[in-house]
Amino acid sequence: MAKEILKTVYSHNQFANNGHQLIDTLVDHLQKSTSAKNPKTINWNVPKKELEFWKDFLKNGNDGDFIPEVLKHSIHTHNPRYMGHQVAAPAPITALTAMVSSILNNGMAVFEMGMAPSAIEQVVIESICKKIGYDRNPGGFLTSGGTLANLTALLSARKAIVKQDVWNEGHSATLGIMVCEEAHYCADRAAKIMGLGEKGIIKIPASENFSMDTTLLDRYYTEAASKGIEIFAIIGSAPSTATGAYDNLDVLSKFAQQKQIWFHVDGAHGGAAIYSEKYKHLLQGIVHADSIVIDGHKMMLMPTITTALLFKDKKHAQDTFNQRADYLLDDVEEEDWINSGKKTFECTKTMMCLHWFALLKHYGDTLFDAFVTRQYDLAKTFEKMLIEDPKFQLATSPQSNILCFRCIEKGKTNGQLDAWNAAIRQRLLEDGEFYIVQTKLRGIHYLRTTLMNPFTTKDHLRQLVKKIKAVAASIN
């Protein structure tokens, strides 16, 4: 019995049949999602009913219906009306590289468990570093997501800047980082994991456009020092998650140099603008960052989770998790790019480098330039559309492909407007034709779009505006 089931599981013929059928199903899904007569972006279901459905399917569902039901019960990011979270509509070729990664299952902790991906990852890292403008001794690696990458970068910063050997001895001093109040929540999470506590997270207020108010840097640094807090790093958002606002990285780099602290850039979403000739100016000063995070699964058309963590000096990519004192490192270990397990939290990780390499090999940097530029331009088009309509109010002018706005109406209080916009968004979710999200900025409720889909056009945005106004009128 055991032999028969294993033989069935690993049947080449069964895999070929299932694989061909799956590709046909996914091709059909992509064609329907991107066509003019596309289905809903999401078939909304409440959590309780969704759980009940899958419990029942495990017992009673037909095997052949599994993938079609997964598609039916999932958000379709390739639908041009998908304008929600910061997740890419992956380039189809990356579905194939993901399949290769799953079949080979090379963990990459040590070189012999990932010869090809270890070398391929190094090529990818060198390519990104070159695009950033790092020209001396840069390095880095790929890891599973921006949250993990930002935590790793801050651990590198602490090891490089703080005199005490915190990794081995723990820390007795009160340490801290500086970050904009609008930064992604993973900065807070990383700081707390590292034991900095609330007092070690120095939040710099945002300016009117929701980027860090850099005129306050010296004041907040001095106040922290007066409380005995040793600042070892400052984080620049490129951009912030809620509004897409870029911090002034040039000013932050100079401040970090002046204070002799680590300068980290969380470019998880917008670091890809280094590839855009039109918008790379938003990242002026990034070349001086000690570390940078860029997500491939956001603005670079890759599947989750694919993140690059880059270092201006590759030594910091090598020794963050070193178990021995720095002076014991030899030249071989400092150059040890081949053993991924020494550099990351992950001993085992997917061959995510295949996605990045395949896109570079088949399409080159021009793909990323074209996509980032198109989506940022589209946000400007949407901004103009909303400004011209008295029914809407913008939170701020978009710097990226993220745009926050709300429906307004004379006579409604802010509280009423908040409840109204929340109800509009819920109705849109239940309707399923469009998928957008929501956020709160300075206590005010906004609808939020992130234009992630390369098939979204001005016409789709017009349809969204029309839909929102119709929903708003029905709720009023």
KOLPAFI-400844 format. One record per residue (C-alpha): y, x, z; residue in three letters. Coordinates in steps of 0.1 Angstrom, whole numbers, plus 5000, padded with zeros to 4 digits. Layout:
// residues N
YXZALA...
// end
This chain:
// residues 476
500050005000MET502550285010ALA501750474979LYS502150174956GLU505550084970ILE506850444967LEU505550454932LYS507350134924THR510650254940VAL510650574920TYR509450424887SER511350584858HIS510750284836ASN512050044862GLN515150264868PHE515850264830ALA515549894827ASN517649824858ASN520150084847GLY520649954812HIS520949604825GLN523549714851LEU525649894825ILE525649574804ASP526649374834THR529449604843LEU530749624807VAL530849244806ASP532649244840HIS535249494827LEU535749294795GLN536248974814LYS538449124840SER540849284815THR540849004789SER543648754784ALA541348484797LYS540348674828ASN538748504858PRO540248494892LYS541148824909THR539448704941ILE537148414949ASN538348384985TRP535848295012ASN536448285050VAL534548565069PRO532048325086LYS530948165054LYS530748495036GLU528448635063LEU526348325062GLU525948355024PHE524648715025TRP522348645054LYS520848355034ASP520748565002PHE518648845019LEU516048585027LYS516248344997ASN518248504969GLY516748624936ASN516648994930ASP518248964896GLY521248784910ASP522249054935PHE524749244914ILE526248934898PRO526748784932GLU528349114945VAL530749094915LEU531548724922LYS532248794959HIS534449104954SER538049164945ILE538349264908HIS540749564908THR540549584870HIS542149244867ASN545849284857PRO546749034884ARG545449264910TYR548649394927MET547549434962GLY546349744982HIS546650104971GLN543250124954VAL542750234918ALA541050044890ALA538750334884PRO538350484849ALA534850374837PRO533750734832ILE533950784870THR531350514875ALA528950744856LEU529951054876THR529350844908ALA525850764895MET525151134889VAL526351214924SER524150944939SER521051054920ILE521451424927LEU522551364963ASN523651734968ASN525251745002GLY527352054996MET527352185032ALA525952515019VAL526052654984PHE522452614975GLU522752244984MET525552204958GLY525852494934MET527552294906ALA529752074927PRO530852374949SER532052564919ALA533452254902ILE535452164933GLU536952504933GLN538052464897VAL539652124906VAL541452274936ILE542852564916GLU544052314890SER545952104915ILE547452394933CYS548752534900LYS550352194892LYS552052184927ILE553452524920GLY551552724946TYR551453074932ASP550353324958ARG547053254976ASN546452884977PRO543252694984GLY541852374997GLY538952134993PHE538051774987LEU537251545015THR536551175023SER539951005024GLY543551065034GLY543050985070THR540451255075LEU542451495053ALA545651435074ASN543751495106LEU542351815092THR545751935081ALA547251875116LEU544352065132LEU545052355108SER548752335118ALA547952345155ARG545652645150LYS548252835129ALA551352755150ILE550352715186VAL549753045204LYS547052915227GLN543452905213ASP543352525216VAL540152495196TRP538152695221ASN540152675253GLU541752335251GLY545552305256HIS547652295287SER551052275270ALA552451945258THR552251955220LEU553951725195GLY554551645159ILE557551485141MET557051205116VAL559050915102CYS558550575119GLU557550435085GLU554750685080ALA551150575076HIS549350485108TYR546850765103CYS549451015115ALA549450835149ASP545750815149ARG545351185142ALA547751285169ALA545951075194LYS542551205184ILE544051555190MET545151455225GLY548851455219LEU549351105232GLY552250875225GLU554751125239LYS553551385214GLY554351165184ILE558151205178ILE559050915156LYS562150975135ILE563950655126PRO564150555090ALA567250525069SER568350215051GLU565850275023ASN562950325048PHE562650705042SER563050945071MET566650985083ASP566851355081THR570251375098THR568451305131LEU565951595129LEU567851845151ASP568651575177ARG565051455181TYR563651815180TYR566051915208THR565351605229GLU561551685226ALA562052045236ALA564151935266SER561151725278LYS558852035275GLY557151915242ILE556252195218GLU556652065183ILE554252245160PHE554452035128ALA556551795108ILE555051545083ILE556851425052GLY555651095036SER555351094998ALA555650805000PRO555350575030SER552650315027THR554649995034ALA557650045011THR556750344988GLY559850535000ALA559750914996TYR561051135024ASP563351415014ASN560751695013LEU563351955004ASP565351895036VAL562051885056LEU560852215042SER564052385052LYS563952235087PHE560352355091ALA561252705080GLN564252705104GLN562152595134LYS559052795123GLN556752495124ILE554152365100TRP555352145071PHE552751895060HIS553151635032VAL551151315032ASP551151254995GLY547951044996ALA549550774974HIS552450944956GLY551551304955GLY550151234921ALA553751224909ALA553451604905ILE551951514871TYR554751294860SER557551464841GLU559851164848LYS559151124885TYR558151474898LYS561751514911HIS560751284940LEU558551564953LEU561251834952GLN560452084980GLY556752004981ILE555952354969VAL557052485003HIS554652265022ALA551952445042ASP549552165034SER549451855011ILE547151555009VAL546651374975ILE544251084970ASP542351064937GLY541350704945HIS544950584946LYS547150694917MET544550914898MET542150644886LEU539150754907MET536750564929PRO536850564967THR536850804985ILE538251104967THR540951314985THR542251664980ALA543651875009LEU545652164996LEU546952465015PHE549752705005LYS547652985021ASP543952945016LYS543153125048LYS544052795066HIS541552615045ALA538852845057GLN539352895094ASP540452565109THR536952495122PHE535952855127ASN533952885159GLN534953245166ARG538353405172ALA540453475141ASP540253855145TYR536553845140LEU536953705105LEU535953945078ASP537053945041ASP533853765030VAL534353475054GLU538053445044GLU536953405008GLU534053175016ASP534852874994TRP531152834986ILE530052675019ASN531852345023SER530552275057GLY532652555073LYS535852395061LYS535652025067THR534651775092PHE531851675068GLU528651885066CYS527451645040THR529751485014LYS529451324980THR530051514948MET533451364945MET534651664925CYS532751524895LEU535251244891HIS538251474891TRP536651734868PHE535451464843ALA538951314840LEU540551664836LEU537951764810LYS538051454789HIS541651354791TYR543651634808GLY546751614829ASP548451384804THR546351094817LEU547851124852PHE551351164838ASP550950854816ALA549550644844PHE551950734872VAL554950714849THR553850374836ARG553250224870GLN556550354885TYR558450224855ASP556749884858LEU558049854894ALA561549914882LYS561049634856THR559749404884PHE562749494906GLU565149394878LYS563249064874MET563548974911LEU567149084914ILE568048844886GLU566348554904ASP568348404933PRO565048274949LYS564048634959PHE565348914981GLN564249274979LEU563549495010ALA564749804991THR564849954956SER561350094948PRO560950464944GLN557250434934SER554950144923ASN555249964956ILE557749684959LEU558449454989CYS560349124985PHE560448774999ARG561348414990CYS564648305004ILE566347965007GLU569647855022LYS569347675055GLY566147855067LYS566348085096THR564748425095ASN561848285116GLY561348005092GLN561548235062LEU558848465078ASP556548165083ALA557248035048TRP556448375031ASN553248415052ALA552148075041ALA552948155005ILE550848465006ARG547948275022GLN548048014995ARG548048274968LEU544948434985LEU543048114986GLU544048034950ASP542748374938GLY544548404905GLU546748684918PHE546148924947TYR549149054966ILE549549155002VAL552249145029GLN553949355054THR556549345082LYS559649565079LEU562049575109ARG560549255121GLY560949075087ILE558048935068HIS557749045031TYR555448995003LEU554249334989ARG552949434955THR551449774946THR551149794908LEU547849984906MET546449834874ASN547049994840PRO546649654823PHE549449484843THR552349394821THR555849244824LYS554248914813ASP551848924843HIS554748984866LEU556648684851ARG553548474857GLN553348594893LEU557048504899VAL556448154884LYS553348114905LYS555048214937ILE557947974931LYS555547694924ALA553647764956VAL556847794976ALA558047464963ALA554747294973SER554947435008ILE558647355013ASN
// end
